[in-house]
């Protein structure tokens, strides 16, 4: 492979399950060393895309090259260089944490001695050395996820693929996982991850695509996307009622755009601190006011008309 | 290169012994770790022994000596023991390759993670079969030692019978894997148990197949355990002849067909 060629390249990639089209002709390029994200709600086609890239699900159409190879014909060669952390922890329940890593290394044809050594290093990396001899079941959700991440690293992969790495974890466990992933990124490991958390995408991804209904709705860095589809700041206004439409019309012209949600109004403005007094000047008295930085959530809302959570 | 092409054609995927071996190795590790598993294996040994003593000695005293096709007569225990060995090889292999394999595939989702590695479905099938065989060979080996000690066969013939018993295990292990890929619920295993028991009763285990009506003889001769019993009995009773080659061929073909079917089904089930 030549320098600069993308590690993953998809053109018009399609995945169908019967009549249902999960992935509807997406174009994606992932380059060496970047952290690339697929952001979207459940059912957007993120996991199906990941499974096709991981060579465990044959594409229904389009073109896909991974590490310069064809997933259909060179599946084992590609998978040998991928590290996969699936959405559900499918650790081996009959084995201990350390045995899980050693056994997994053996699937890659790694010799016993090297496998043991790597298992110990990785347990250290994910801060599970003390639980090395524990079976999987008694480990906490965060520990299981860290062990699954360690397992994905056992073959020293060129690309690490993480499907919703922190879904279902408590805030503390999430931060620990992020911190470890950030360290991987610093080492130059190429990360591909899916998430429906915008903060996760903003924290970890250099570049991402926003997926909705199996298609790519937008692509860019988190910063670019926010600049392109949102304002710098957002004012969240609550009025203690669900009938928000009348209020919305009175806000016209204060910011760049107004968005009405079921429980609040979003006022898009480059400077929140000048927008808020303008609201009061129009004789409106919101019961709650919050000025915050714009996020990918706002981008998603603008592109699809829905929030990530309700979508 | 040739084997790669052959397995690609038969199973639709690459097959490397090292990776299949890693799947077997996983089971060895799990077996070593789990204490309760030992009892499963020991209880598997107990069944043929109980039959051997209850029927071999008990019923054997009523039956008296058995005439063999070559004109010799042997005790009923001597006649029965090799058939019980073949049946034990069948039961051991089927237990591992259906129940445990099904549980790993459907409930533990074990293979979902394995398929993210270079390991292919056909390698999983071979690896699991390898493990079923390790378990089966423990049953068979211990039983053959017992037969030699009891004098129902000679140590030399017991040595020859060992790989034959393994082949029986291979064939049933492969059938088991194939069946496990089409099973939907645990209920389906009840039907399988009935078929397995019928095979156990009617494969020339307790009486020579020649004592059945002709139509039934034909049916029995189409089923796999019959060939296992014929092969193992032919060896331990020192009735070596070319007809045993036919039994071997039958079992080899069944093994390969079962594996190919299982690998293709697994690919369909797991590679959506």
Boltz contact constraints between the chains, C-beta under 6 A:
constraints:
  - contact:
      token1: [A, 56]
      token2: [B, 115]
      max_distance: 6.0
  - contact:
      token1: [A, 56]
      token2: [B, 271]
      max_distance: 6.0
  - contact:
      token1: [A, 57]
      token2: [B, 272]
      max_distance: 6.0
  - contact:
      token1: [A, 76]
      token2: [B, 14]
      max_distance: 6.0
  - contact:
      token1: [A, 76]
      token2: [B, 118]
      max_distance: 6.0
  - contact:
      token1: [A, 79]
      token2: [B, 117]
      max_distance: 6.0
  - contact:
      token1: [A, 79]
      token2: [B, 118]
      max_distance: 6.0
  - contact:
      token1: [A, 80]
      token2: [B, 118]
      max_distance: 6.0
  - contact:
      token1: [A, 84]
      token2: [B, 116]
      max_distance: 6.0
  - contact:
      token1: [A, 90]
      token2: [B, 109]
      max_distance: 6.0
  - contact:
      token1: [A, 90]
      token2: [B, 112]
      max_distance: 6.0
  - contact:
      token1: [A, 90]
      token2: [B, 113]
      max_distance: 6.0
  - contact:
      token1: [A, 94]
      token2: [B, 30]
      max_distance: 6.0
  - contact:
      token1: [A, 95]
      token2: [B, 30]
      max_distance: 6.0
  - contact:
      token1: [A, 99]
      token2: [B, 29]
      max_distance: 6.0
  - contact:
      token1: [A, 103]
      token2: [B, 26]
      max_distance: 6.0
  - contact:
      token1: [A, 103]
      token2: [B, 29]
      max_distance: 6.0
  - contact:
      token1: [A, 106]
      token2: [B, 22]
      max_distance: 6.0
  - contact:
      token1: [A, 106]
      token2: [B, 25]
      max_distance: 6.0
  - contact:
      token1: [A, 107]
      token2: [B, 22]
      max_distance: 6.0
  - contact:
      token1: [A, 107]
      token2: [B, 114]
      max_distance: 6.0
  - contact:
      token1: [A, 107]
      token2: [B, 117]
      max_distance: 6.0
  - contact:
      token1: [A, 107]
      token2: [B, 119]
      max_distance: 6.0
  - contact:
      token1: [A, 108]
      token2: [B, 117]
      max_distance: 6.0
  - contact:
      token1: [A, 109]
      token2: [B, 18]
      max_distance: 6.0
